[in-house]
Amino acid sequence: MSAGVTAYLFLVDPNNPANAYPKCPMKALTGLDCPGCGGLRATNAMLHGDFAGAVDHNILALVIVPIMVYLVVRWMFSQFGKELPGIRLPRWGGWAVSVFMLVYSVARNLDVGPLKYFASETY
């Protein structure tokens, strides 16, 4: 399943509005970027080796996509009886991730100086 989704994302450009990708509900309703806005375009750029383009769409994707790939590989190994180490956060890790996502969400919607770069559009 994930190989099919990855192949579709590689072959069908999310930068083209005519292609069948869902719109972000938060962006559609409020005009604000959520933490995931630009994630499909960033992943598409990474699949094509364009890491600068990925950073331009959503810098957070450079962290999240490799973690997701590791989790899929970990799951695949577990199907064959091999275990890779899990990702563990300290007790306070959930709170830290939540606070970071909130700060990131606010920062990427501020139209001030270098914070403009965090928005999902190209400047």
N, C-alpha and C positions, 0 to 999 in steps of 0.2 A: 504494500500500500504506500509506504513512504517513498519507495523508489519511483512509483508512478506519479506521486505528487511532485517529487523533485524533478522528474523528467518534464512534466507539464510546465512547471515553473521555469525550467531552463528553456523550453521551446516557445512558450507563449509569454510575450513581453508585457508585464504589468504596467509599463509606462504608457502603453497605448490604451486610451479609454474605451476603444471598441471591443477589447478583449474581455472575456467573461471572468472578471474578478469582483468580489463583493466590495462595496464601499464601506469605509469605516463609519459605524453608526454615530460615534461621537463627533467626528469631523463633519458628517452630513447635517447633524442637528445643531451643533454649536459653532462650527467653523474652527474649533480648537484641535490641536494634535494630541492624541492619546500617546502613551509610551510606545505603542506598537505601530503608529502611523508611519508609513514608509518601509515597514518591515518586509513586505513582499518584494518591493522594488530593490531593497538592499540585498535580500537573499538572491534575487535574480542577478544583480550585479556581481555578487560574490561567486555565483556559479559560473559566470563568464570571466572571472579573474579580475574584475574591475573593483578593487577594494576601495579606491578613492571615491568611486560612485556609490558604493555601499555606505561609506561614512557620510556622504552627502545626503542620502535618504534617511538613514537612521543609524547613528553611531552605536547605539545599544545592540544592534544586530550583530556587530562584530564579537560580542560576548555571548549573546543568547544562542545564535546559530551553532557555534562549535559545541556548546553544552548540549543542545538538542541532538546533534550528530553523535556525540559521545553516548547519550542515553539510548539512542536507537541501536548503536553498535553494542552497547552493554546488554540490551535486551536480546539482540540476535545471538550473542555469545551464550547467553543463558539458555537459549533453546537447544544448544548442543552440550549442555552440562558444564560450561566454563563460566566462571564468575569473574567479572571485573569489579574493582572497588566502586562503591556507591559514592555519590556526592553528598557530603555531610556538611551541614552548617552548624555553627555553635548555637547554643540556646537562644541567644539574642539575634541570630541571623535573620529570622523571619521579619522581625521588627526593622532591622537595618535595611533589608531589601524593600520593605514597604515604604519606609521614609525616603529611601533613595528614589524609588519610582515616583513618589509624590513630588519631590524636589525636581526631578528630571522633567516631569510633566509640566510643572510651572515654568521652569527655565526654558523649555523649548517653545513655549508660547509667548515669551517676552520678546518684544521687537526692539531690543537694546543691544548695541555694540556687538560683541562676539557671540552673544546668546542667540542672535538671529540664525547662526549656523546650525543650531540644534533643530530648527524647524524641518519638516519633511520636504518642503519645496527647495529647489535650487536657488541660491542667491547669487 
